[in-house]
Amino acid sequence: MFVVQALARFFAALTPLVVMFGCAPRGRDDFAARFGYLILLRDQVAAQVCQGRSLEATLAQLLTPHTEDYGRPYLVGVPGREKFARDDREFARDVAVAYRVLTAEPAAPPNDGKPRALALIGDHYHPPGLIRPPIEVAMDDAGIPTEFLCDVTKLTAPILGRYRLLIILRDGVNWPDPDEKSFSKAKWWMTKEQEQAIIAFVRAGGGLLALHNANALKPWAEKQDPAPLLRVLGSQYDSHGAPREGYRVRVLRSDHPITRGVADFTATGEHHRPRPLATDMVRLLESTAEGETCLAGYARTEGKGRIAYLAFGHTREVLDLPDVQRLLANAARWCLGKD
Ligand SMILES: [Zn+2]
């Protein structure tokens, strides 16, 4: 059932691309192959858009297969490209269309009174192509229609106002220059207006589901004077362990709606060590690696809004874990006041 729902959602998200590319299916196999190509193209372009890169930089990255960005194999070119784009010119045209779709203002959702989520995902270390599918499935399970956004410039008060829940899995820095490798040269993207828009959204009753490195949305070096958004979120990033470290997750409060149906579990991935800021949070989960125990999940309220933080999200594998899927769906519903 999940697979069917996820595919249906993929089709919906790809409709603008399919229409713009004029991909009338001649046969089922042909369409399936072209569909796979479009998904890969969308995700590869999204991986550039979420780093704040221009169309020119995106083209330069995708036209030349390479192993930039930590040698992750899924960033090497776009498989199937030679089948659907006869030459670099045609491929550049495809990339430009995908770039235009991904940097367009999100379409206004139908005015049907249904609570909807906006998910801001993807950064230098976390490609949208890996994060999006597990979040799609979890939100489907929660019954919450979700729009995905990779272009941070489109996170504005009017757009946020169309949604009841904001999901964030990304940090606060962009890497507009693909050749720049130094973190000190990365660009903090969030404007004061965007920060205030998120805070106002939550205080007015919006939900905020912050995942993994979302507590690094603002500089965390100012430990004595955290940014207003981090205070509202309730924690700030401190550090993390190795990319494939094993850790044990313990449920601290099994009576909370967010942990309903979740037992202690093990996971492999970047073990995050958030620094709690809020004193009024309900601690839900803690995680232990190498004898070190950290906060891994909590909930709190701010004004009329609800905030949940879950530390998971470095890889698709960890987001796909049944317990993490349940936590995501439960947390999204709780943030919306459904539980
Ligand atoms: Zn990570």
Residues whose N, C-alpha, C, O or C-beta is under 5 A from the ligand:
A	BS01	ZN	E270 H314
